[in-house]
Amino acid sequence: MIIQNYEDLATSDKKRECLEILEAGLKAAEPENIIPKFVTPEEIKIDGKILKLQGFSNIYTVAFGKAGDSMTRALNAIIPIKSGIIVIPKGSKSKIKGKKFQIFNSGHPKPDQTSIKAAKEVTKFLQNRRDGELVIFLVSGGGSSLLAIPDDITLDDKIYVTNLLLKSGANIQEFNCIRKHLSKIKGGKLVENIKCHGIGLVMSDVEGDDLSSIASGTTYMDNTTFLDALNIINKYKLKNKIPLEILQILEDGFKGKIPETPKKAKIENYIIANNRDCLKAMEVKAKELGYKVKTIQVFGNIKDATKTIMENISEEQKSCLIFGGETTVEVIGKGSGGRNQELVLRILKNSQNLKKMIISSMGTDGIDGNTFFAGAITENIKIDESIIKEFLKNSDSGRFFQKQKNNIRTDFTHTNLMDIGVILK
């Protein structure tokens, strides 16, 4: 089981079924269930396009993101990779060992010195690749902070801006727009000058599978501008909080003194999995268990997402609402929690007068916010609304569910296809 405390949480038949549906979603997100759909020992076949592998003198991999190691392992089981680099989050133990892979554990969600070291090694590795060789880039969410070479700013400044954006409620696209314009490798710059052949296989963790936003479009290109970055800073009223050096860079870029990010992709990049793959697998499982199923995706502000979910809960018994996507939370307190645990808490607050139901939500990457939990599961038990409000005010949903012993624990799942949730009646 991917859910480690499954037995502790499965205290009723309904909770057990809910956990089984979540587990089906998590399994669908595992690269070993995804990569073989597109890769055989002879070729990579995606979207009707075929890349024959026998023509290359050597095949290498560069993998970065929360699924970097598991994607490499799945690929390495099918085709002979000569060597490669894997960059995954700190605290995550690589699922693949061996001398041919150089492994880095970098900072997430804030870059650190290892992020810089890893990015420099990847850059050097790519400079040594020649015509006739193939590099397969295995890209997944989280890659933005795991590989970092700040452009003419200090790492501390980059971390400071990351912190501001994390707390501002900015969505991932907005977040990455700014990161791309402060980086030497993001927005397609990493592959701009490679001499070898390259292909990107990408697991999407963003709304609409926007390739220029996943891992900040490091192997793709960028469809945002310096002006967009400045507009985002104004939108979240961050102008007076951002270091002057950073504002100067963005303004110089806007005035044309610094070149824009690449607007044309150098290599082909393909989405090989997204949040909908998880939701489809969950739907199959829920129907197997005899539920009438409705599936939706929610994005953006967590309060709006909560409202959308509440509106979609069926009046019928034996009904199942499956939801996916990713919400944004403005952190207002100093508590421990994450968007999934907060979402469950908000739904619990809004369902106090409804019939008995099970509510759950979790991150497919296994880490929700600043906690070691993936999410939470609860029944809509009666709780004093003022107590819930107090926990929400302190951004402390993690501690609320710890008291109830209702946090879901998976540890790092070595994958990342956004969030998944289930409401069972």
RODO-2510 file (C-alpha; in nm, 4 decimals, decimal comma):
residues 425
     n   res          X          Y          Z
     1     m     0,0000     0,0000     0,0000
     2     i     0,1178     0,3528    -0,0793
     3     i    -0,0959     0,4880     0,2083
     4     q     0,1199     0,3780     0,5018
     5     n    -0,1355     0,4236     0,7811
     6     y    -0,4179     0,2644     0,5784
     7     e    -0,5185     0,0178     0,8533
     8     d    -0,5220     0,2855     1,1258
     9     l    -0,7451     0,5101     0,9135
    10     a    -0,9821     0,2392     0,7828
    11     t    -1,1994     0,2448     1,0952
    12     s    -1,5241     0,1877     0,9010
    13     d    -1,6280     0,0251     0,5739
    14     k    -1,6908     0,3666     0,4184
    15     k    -1,3472     0,4967     0,5160
    16     r    -1,1871     0,1787     0,3836
    17     e    -1,3621     0,2253     0,0482
    18     c    -1,2592     0,5907     0,0371
    19     l    -0,8955     0,4931     0,0999
    20     e    -0,9138     0,2228    -0,1698
    21     i    -1,0302     0,4854    -0,4218
    22     l    -0,7442     0,7199    -0,3215
    23     e    -0,4948     0,4328    -0,3440
    24     a    -0,6117     0,3605    -0,7033
    25     g    -0,5378     0,7249    -0,7899
    26     l    -0,1899     0,7067    -0,6354
    27     k    -0,1059     0,3832    -0,8226
    28     a    -0,2072     0,5438    -1,1529
    29     a     0,0493     0,8190    -1,0840
    30     e     0,3434     0,5774    -1,0521
    31     p     0,5881     0,6091    -1,3469
    32     e     0,6205     0,2295    -1,3786
    33     n     0,2517     0,2314    -1,4794
    34     i     0,3020     0,5241    -1,7205
    35     i     0,6365     0,5009    -1,9056
    36     p     0,5760     0,1534    -2,0628
    37     k     0,2701     0,2980    -2,2422
    38     f     0,5043     0,5109    -2,4559
    39     v     0,8464     0,3422    -2,4532
    40     t     0,9617     0,0074    -2,5943
    41     p     1,3223    -0,1142    -2,6412
    42     e     1,2971    -0,0004    -3,0066
    43     e     1,1128     0,3317    -2,9941
    44     i     0,9364     0,6112    -2,8100
    45     k     0,5878     0,6565    -2,9501
    46     i     0,3753     0,9529    -2,8371
    47     d     0,0937     1,1515    -2,9993
    48     g     0,1322     0,9599    -3,3255
    49     k     0,5041     1,0495    -3,3462
    50     i     0,7765     0,7849    -3,3345
    51     l     1,1387     0,8249    -3,2280
    52     k     1,3444     0,5191    -3,3306
    53     l     1,6140     0,4455    -3,0730
    54     q     1,8586     0,2228    -3,2650
    55     g     2,0033     0,5172    -3,4600
    56     f     2,1699     0,6786    -3,1569
    57     s     2,5255     0,6010    -3,0499
    58     n     2,4398     0,6509    -2,6788
    59     i     2,1276     0,7249    -2,4759
    60     y     2,1462     0,9372    -2,1591
    61     t     1,8908     1,0706    -1,9115
    62     v     1,8536     1,3937    -1,7181
    63     a     1,5706     1,3621    -1,4647
    64     f     1,4535     1,6357    -1,2309
    65     g     1,1414     1,6727    -1,0218
    66     k     0,9653     1,4738    -0,7523
    67     a     0,9365     1,1722    -0,9848
    68     g     1,2936     1,1969    -1,1200
    69     d     1,4216     0,8721    -0,9685
    70     s     1,1096     0,6625    -1,0306
    71     m     1,0826     0,7857    -1,3919
    72     t     1,4494     0,6940    -1,4466
    73     r     1,3968     0,3500    -1,2920
    74     a     1,0938     0,2820    -1,5129
    75     l     1,2802     0,3931    -1,8276
    76     n     1,6025     0,2104    -1,7373
    77     a     1,4048    -0,1148    -1,7077
    78     i     1,3091    -0,0825    -2,0774
    79     i     1,6065     0,0714    -2,2596
    80     p     1,9832     0,0675    -2,1923
    81     i     2,0791     0,4087    -2,0534
    82     k     2,4524     0,4811    -2,0626
    83     s     2,4506     0,7307    -1,7747
    84     g     2,2460     1,0124    -1,6317
    85     i     2,1700     1,2656    -1,3608
    86     i     1,8781     1,2510    -1,1167
    87     v     1,7678     1,5508    -0,9086
    88     i     1,5029     1,4865    -0,6415
    89     p     1,3915     1,6625    -0,3195
    90     k     1,5936     1,6527     0,0021
    91     g     1,4734     1,3783     0,2340
    92     s     1,3585     1,1611    -0,0573
    93     k     1,5642     0,8392    -0,0930
    94     s     1,6298     0,7526    -0,4566
    95     k     1,4423     0,4491    -0,5909
    96     i     1,7300     0,3706    -0,8266
    97     k     2,0901     0,3124    -0,7267
    98     g     2,3979     0,2403    -0,9325
    99     k     2,7183     0,4037    -1,0476
   100     k     2,5803     0,5233    -1,3800
   101     f     2,3436     0,7729    -1,2204
   102     q     2,4618     1,0831    -1,0367
   103     i     2,1984     1,1675    -0,7745
   104     f     2,1368     1,5075    -0,6133
   105     n     1,8940     1,5844    -0,3297
   106     s     1,8065     1,9531    -0,3575
   107     g     1,5834     2,1963    -0,1697
   108     h     1,2070     2,2099    -0,2222
   109     p     0,9961     2,4271    -0,2353
   110     k     1,2879     2,6684    -0,1851
   111     p     1,6119     2,6194    -0,3812
   112     d     1,9388     2,5668    -0,1929
   113     q     2,3115     2,5343    -0,2699
   114     t     2,2570     2,1756    -0,3919
   115     s     1,9995     2,3079    -0,6431
   116     i     2,2759     2,5275    -0,7875
   117     k     2,5357     2,2481    -0,7819
   118     a     2,2932     2,0077    -0,9541
   119     a     2,2036     2,2646    -1,2228
   120     k     2,5722     2,3311    -1,2953
   121     e     2,6410     1,9560    -1,3241
   122     v     2,3464     1,9123    -1,5609
   123     t     2,4673     2,2052    -1,7737
   124     k     2,8200     2,0563    -1,7924
   125     f     2,6784     1,7090    -1,8689
   126     l     2,4771     1,8508    -2,1609
   127     q     2,7765     2,0467    -2,2968
   128     n     2,9625     1,7132    -2,3273
   129     r     2,6917     1,5462    -2,5349
   130     r     2,7504     1,5204    -2,9090
   131     d     2,5530     1,4920    -3,2314
   132     g     2,4293     1,1334    -3,2742
   133     e     2,3602     1,0960    -2,9013
   134     l     2,0172     1,1200    -2,7359
   135     v     1,9296     1,2754    -2,4009
   136     i     1,5877     1,1844    -2,2633
   137     f     1,4734     1,4530    -2,0188
   138     l     1,2405     1,3153    -1,7520
   139     v     1,0575     1,6130    -1,6084
   140     s     0,8104     1,6303    -1,3212
   141     g     0,6677     1,8893    -1,0844
   142     g     0,9023     2,0331    -0,8251
   143     g     1,1799     2,0720    -1,0802
   144     s     1,1752     2,4519    -1,0517
   145     s     1,3435     2,4653    -0,7118
   146     l     1,5477     2,1446    -0,7496
   147     l     1,7515     2,2908    -1,0382
   148     a     1,8452     2,6552    -1,0005
   149     i     2,1030     2,8983    -1,1375
   150     p     1,9895     3,2475    -1,0365
   151     d     2,0748     3,5072    -1,3023
   152     d     2,2729     3,7983    -1,1520
   153     i     2,0995     3,7718    -0,8144
   154     t     2,1990     3,5907    -0,4946
   155     l     2,0462     3,2599    -0,3902
   156     d     1,9235     3,4346    -0,0733
   157     d     1,7332     3,6878    -0,2839
   158     k     1,5830     3,4032    -0,4898
   159     i     1,4751     3,2223    -0,1702
   160     y     1,3298     3,5442    -0,0300
   161     v     1,1174     3,5953    -0,3422
   162     t     1,0131     3,2274    -0,3352
   163     n     0,8954     3,2737     0,0251
   164     l     0,6952     3,5847    -0,0650
   165     l     0,5260     3,4084    -0,3562
   166     l     0,4522     3,0941    -0,1518
   167     k     0,2597     3,3019     0,1017
   168     s     0,0937     3,5414    -0,1438
   169     g    -0,1620     3,3005    -0,2928
   170     a    -0,0006     3,3233    -0,6402
   171     n    -0,0760     3,0214    -0,8601
   172     i     0,1973     2,7971    -1,0038
   173     q     0,1931     2,9683    -1,3464
   174     e     0,2444     3,3108    -1,1879
   175     f     0,5080     3,1733    -0,9549
   176     n     0,7016     3,0173    -1,2437
   177     c     0,6723     3,3255    -1,4665
   178     i     0,8824     3,5178    -1,2137
   179     r     1,1242     3,2271    -1,1600
   180     k     1,1856     3,1956    -1,5361
   181     h     1,2836     3,5608    -1,5615
   182     l     1,5370     3,5341    -1,2789
   183     s     1,7101     3,2168    -1,4011
   184     k     1,9894     3,1119    -1,6361
   185     i     1,8282     2,7750    -1,7183
   186     k     1,4475     2,8061    -1,6914
   187     g     1,2070     2,8741    -1,9762
   188     g     1,4014     2,6579    -2,2240
   189     k     1,7421     2,8122    -2,1583
   190     l     1,8846     2,4790    -2,0361
   191     v     1,8558     2,3173    -2,3805
   192     e     1,8988     2,6275    -2,5965
   193     n     2,2510     2,5369    -2,7134
   194     i     2,2672     2,1559    -2,6937
   195     k     2,4332     1,9743    -2,9855
   196     c     2,2801     1,6308    -2,9216
   197     h     1,9269     1,5105    -2,9894
   198     g     1,6789     1,5585    -2,7034
   199     i     1,3250     1,4670    -2,6072
   200     g     1,1285     1,5642    -2,2945
   201     l     0,8868     1,3223    -2,1263
   202     v     0,6837     1,5275    -1,8810
   203     m     0,4501     1,4433    -1,5931
   204     s     0,2178     1,7413    -1,5510
   205     d     0,1445     1,9046    -1,2169
   206     v    -0,0187     2,2212    -1,3530
   207     e    -0,3633     2,3202    -1,4747
   208     g    -0,4069     2,2758    -1,8506
   209     d    -0,0755     2,0827    -1,8775
   210     d     0,1069     2,4023    -1,9703
   211     l     0,4555     2,2822    -2,0735
   212     s     0,6051     2,6258    -2,0224
   213     s     0,4980     2,6154    -1,6579
   214     i     0,5811     2,2578    -1,5484
   215     a     0,9236     2,2761    -1,3761
   216     s     0,9315     2,6318    -1,5177
   217     g     0,9569     2,5037    -1,8769
   218     t     1,3271     2,4216    -1,8290
   219     t     1,3436     2,1965    -2,1393
   220     y     1,0692     2,3743    -2,3329
   221     m     1,0303     2,7503    -2,3889
   222     d     0,8519     3,0404    -2,2246
   223     n     0,5305     3,2083    -2,3300
   224     t     0,5506     3,4751    -2,0561
   225     t     0,7411     3,8048    -2,0537
   226     f     0,9239     4,0406    -1,8167
   227     l     0,6099     4,2581    -1,8262
   228     d     0,3979     3,9629    -1,7072
   229     a     0,6395     3,9147    -1,4152
   230     l     0,6084     4,2821    -1,3161
   231     n     0,2289     4,2638    -1,3411
   232     i     0,2226     3,9623    -1,1049
   233     i     0,4314     4,1543    -0,8500
   234     n     0,1815     4,4408    -0,8680
   235     k    -0,1181     4,2069    -0,8530
   236     y    -0,0051     4,0610    -0,5166
   237     k     0,1205     4,4012    -0,3870
   238     l     0,4769     4,2731    -0,3502
   239     k     0,6572     4,5721    -0,5051
   240     n     0,7678     4,7169    -0,1718
   241     k     0,8684     4,3768    -0,0343
   242     i     1,0851     4,2533    -0,3236
   243     p     1,4633     4,3265    -0,3196
   244     l     1,5551     4,6242    -0,5408
   245     e     1,8079     4,4152    -0,7405
   246     i     1,5285     4,1827    -0,8509
   247     l     1,2926     4,4628    -0,9471
   248     q     1,5804     4,6204    -1,1424
   249     i     1,6381     4,2987    -1,3427
   250     l     1,2687     4,2680    -1,4287
   251     e     1,2468     4,6339    -1,5274
   252     d     1,5662     4,6105    -1,7370
   253     g     1,4178     4,3072    -1,9115
   254     f     1,0947     4,4938    -1,9766
   255     k     1,2993     4,7812    -2,1303
   256     g     1,4841     4,5357    -2,3564
   257     k     1,8216     4,5651    -2,1819
   258     i     1,8164     4,1906    -2,1007
   259     p     1,7170     3,9273    -2,3616
   260     e     1,3743     3,7652    -2,3209
   261     t     1,3421     3,3927    -2,2456
   262     p     1,3309     3,1601    -2,5534
   263     k     0,9969     3,1761    -2,7344
   264     k     1,0558     2,8670    -2,9507
   265     a     1,1191     2,5136    -2,8228
   266     k     1,4538     2,3576    -2,9184
   267     i     1,3418     1,9979    -2,8476
   268     e     1,0084     1,8130    -2,8516
   269     n     0,8389     1,7832    -2,5106
   270     y     0,5427     1,5530    -2,4464
   271     i     0,2978     1,5208    -2,1582
   272     i     0,2894     1,1524    -2,0628
   273     a     0,0649     1,1780    -1,7541
   274     n    -0,1590     1,4239    -1,5748
   275     n    -0,4088     1,4544    -1,2914
   276     r    -0,6901     1,3122    -1,5066
   277     d    -0,5092     0,9748    -1,5223
   278     c    -0,5470     0,9524    -1,1434
   279     l    -0,9113     1,0587    -1,1537
   280     k    -0,9971     0,8012    -1,4231
   281     a    -0,8430     0,5179    -1,2170
   282     m    -1,0347     0,6393    -0,9094
   283     e    -1,3588     0,6481    -1,1071
   284     v    -1,3096     0,2866    -1,2179
   285     k    -1,2482     0,1799    -0,8555
   286     a    -1,5500     0,3723    -0,7199
   287     k    -1,7815     0,2183    -0,9812
   288     e    -1,6409    -0,1258    -0,8950
   289     l    -1,7458    -0,0569    -0,5339
   290     g    -2,0978     0,0248    -0,6533
   291     y    -2,0971     0,4047    -0,6340
   292     k    -2,2638     0,6555    -0,8656
   293     v    -1,9676     0,8749    -0,9583
   294     k    -1,9199     1,2388    -1,0501
   295     t    -1,5714     1,3743    -1,1272
   296     i    -1,4576     1,7386    -1,1237
   297     q    -1,1346     1,9394    -1,1104
   298     v    -1,0853     2,2470    -0,8925
   299     f    -0,8154     2,5136    -0,9206
   300     g    -0,7402     2,8516    -0,7714
   301     n    -0,8477     3,0025    -0,4412
   302     i    -0,9270     2,7368    -0,1785
   303     k    -1,2459     2,9142    -0,0642
   304     d    -1,3854     2,9104    -0,4197
   305     a    -1,2774     2,5473    -0,4637
   306     t    -1,4575     2,4520    -0,1403
   307     k    -1,7754     2,6201    -0,2678
   308     t    -1,7506     2,4334    -0,6025
   309     i    -1,7041     2,0993    -0,4255
   310     m    -2,0003     2,1630    -0,1908
   311     e    -2,2214     2,2472    -0,4913
   312     n    -2,1293     1,9156    -0,6556
   313     i    -2,2032     1,6846    -0,3608
   314     s    -2,4970     1,4663    -0,4619
   315     e    -2,8179     1,4347    -0,2581
   316     e    -2,8288     1,0648    -0,3427
   317     q    -2,7039     0,7877    -0,1168
   318     k    -2,4179     0,5632    -0,2371
   319     s    -2,2785     0,8557    -0,4351
   320     c    -1,9129     0,9431    -0,4813
   321     l    -1,7651     1,2794    -0,5761
   322     i    -1,4078     1,2499    -0,7044
   323     f    -1,2113     1,5719    -0,7391
   324     g    -0,8633     1,6652    -0,8500
   325     g    -0,6566     1,9706    -0,9350
   326     e    -0,4697     2,2080    -0,7077
   327     t    -0,5850     2,4951    -0,4903
   328     t    -0,3962     2,8005    -0,3690
   329     v    -0,3884     2,9026    -0,0050
   330     e    -0,2895     3,2335     0,1418
   331     v    -0,0945     3,1433     0,4563
   332     i    -0,2208     3,3711     0,7336
   333     g    -0,1074     3,1865     1,0467
   334     k     0,1990     3,0101     1,1805
   335     g     0,0432     2,6650     1,2128
   336     s     0,1216     2,3404     1,0374
   337     g    -0,0908     2,2367     0,7421
   338     g    -0,1261     2,2283     0,3669
   339     r    -0,3847     2,2930     0,0998
   340     n    -0,5295     1,9375     0,1155
   341     q    -0,5735     1,9278     0,4918
   342     e    -0,7174     2,2794     0,4836
   343     l    -0,9592     2,1802     0,2054
   344     v    -1,0869     1,8840     0,4103
   345     l    -1,1259     2,1116     0,7135
   346     r    -1,3195     2,3714     0,5131
   347     i    -1,5519     2,1028     0,3675
   348     l    -1,5998     1,9619     0,7205
   349     k    -1,7015     2,3105     0,8411
   350     n    -1,9502     2,3506     0,5528
   351     s    -2,1040     2,0024     0,5820
   352     q    -2,1992     2,0114     0,9523
   353     n    -2,5702     2,0016     0,8728
   354     l    -2,5510     1,7477     0,5895
   355     k    -2,6083     1,3722     0,6043
   356     k    -2,3222     1,1413     0,7004
   357     m    -2,0312     1,1491     0,4564
   358     i    -1,6580     1,0770     0,4316
   359     i    -1,4340     1,3637     0,3168
   360     s    -1,0746     1,3230     0,1967
   361     s    -0,8067     1,5031    -0,0031
   362     m    -0,4350     1,4436    -0,0524
   363     g    -0,1336     1,5408    -0,2610
   364     t    -0,0123     1,2688    -0,4966
   365     d     0,3459     1,3670    -0,4059
   366     g     0,2840     1,2658    -0,0432
   367     i     0,3825     1,5983     0,1136
   368     d     0,1118     1,8536     0,1943
   369     g     0,2300     2,2048     0,2776
   370     n     0,4742     2,2299     0,5675
   371     t     0,3746     1,8904     0,7151
   372     f     0,4959     1,5325     0,6730
   373     f     0,1441     1,4220     0,5843
   374     a    -0,0127     1,3789     0,2401
   375     g    -0,3601     1,4969     0,3363
   376     a    -0,6535     1,4033     0,5587
   377     i    -0,9676     1,1887     0,5785
   378     t    -1,2629     1,2447     0,8117
   379     e    -1,6308     1,1845     0,8637
   380     n    -1,8430     1,5029     0,8873
   381     i    -1,8692     1,4673     1,2643
   382     k    -2,0228     1,7525     1,4651
   383     i    -1,7560     2,0029     1,5709
   384     d    -1,8055     2,3485     1,7181
   385     e    -1,7664     2,5925     1,4271
   386     s    -1,5626     2,8369     1,6374
   387     i    -1,2990     2,5651     1,6932
   388     i    -1,2668     2,5023     1,3169
   389     k    -1,2474     2,8765     1,2509
   390     e    -0,9631     2,9114     1,5024
   391     f    -0,7582     2,6367     1,3308
   392     l    -0,8236     2,7923     0,9885
   393     k    -0,7216     3,1353     1,1184
   394     n    -0,3870     2,9891     1,2303
   395     s    -0,3329     2,7931     0,9016
   396     d    -0,3203     2,4927     1,1358
   397     s    -0,5258     2,2241     0,9578
   398     g    -0,2456     1,9672     1,0018
   399     r    -0,2615     1,9914     1,3804
   400     f    -0,6425     1,9766     1,3771
   401     f    -0,6324     1,6393     1,2013
   402     q    -0,3425     1,5158     1,4150
   403     k    -0,5653     1,5598     1,7207
   404     q    -0,8324     1,3541     1,5392
   405     k    -0,5696     1,1003     1,4185
   406     n    -0,7006     1,1570     1,0648
   407     n    -0,3899     1,2646     0,8695
   408     i    -0,3002     1,0468     0,5689
   409     r     0,0641     0,9379     0,5660
   410     t     0,2514     0,8104     0,2578
   411     d     0,5986     0,9700     0,2894
   412     f     0,7496     1,0779    -0,0478
   413     t     0,5594     0,8938    -0,3223
   414     h     0,8214     0,9677    -0,5954
   415     t     0,5525     1,1033    -0,8234
   416     n     0,3519     1,4247    -0,8628
   417     l     0,0226     1,4647    -1,0490
   418     m    -0,1373     1,7341    -0,8328
   419     d    -0,4051     1,6559    -0,5712
   420     i    -0,6829     1,4003    -0,5495
   421     g    -0,9887     1,3834    -0,3251
   422     v    -1,3012     1,1814    -0,2568
   423     i    -1,6360     1,2483    -0,0864
   424     l    -1,8476     0,9409    -0,0184
   425     k    -2,2121     0,9380     0,0879
***
